[in-house]
Amino acid sequence: MEENTFEKVKEVIVDVLKIDGDDITMDTRFIEDLKADSMDQFFLIDGFCEKFDITISDETARSIRTVGDAVKVVDELTKK
């Protein structure tokens, strides 16, 4: 995992959810910990796609449950 990827993913989360990012870790869960609803999740995926210039499929998006999951997906898609 690139440390830089984590920081950029965190920027998107802070921007989309309008929260303080100090407590966000790789283990932070979007629904349980950050209280993200389905619209928030849509905007997060959209934000990741825009920030990293990637396309995340619906199937892959459904597998993203934690910040670490998002970082892993972004890393995999940006290396292609």
C-alpha positions, 0 to 999 in steps of 0.5 A, spaced: 500 500 500 502 506 498 502 511 504 500 517 499 494 513 496 491 512 504 492 520 504 488 521 498 483 516 499 482 520 506 481 527 503 476 524 499 472 521 505 473 528 509 470 532 503 464 527 501 462 526 508 464 533 511 468 530 517 474 530 521 479 525 518 483 525 524 480 518 527 480 515 520 485 509 519 485 503 514 480 499 519 475 504 519 468 502 516 464 506 512 457 504 514 458 502 522 464 507 523 463 513 519 455 512 518 455 513 511 449 511 507 448 508 500 448 515 497 454 517 501 457 511 499 455 512 491 459 519 492 465 516 495 466 511 490 465 517 485 470 521 488 475 516 488 474 515 481 475 522 480 481 523 484 485 517 481 482 517 474 479 510 475 473 506 474 470 502 479 465 497 477 459 496 481 461 489 483 468 492 486 464 498 489 460 493 493 466 489 496 469 496 499 467 496 506 473 499 510 478 505 508 483 499 507 478 496 502 478 502 498 486 503 498 487 496 496 482 497 490 485 504 488 492 501 488 490 495 484 486 500 479 492 505 478 497 500 477 493 497 471 
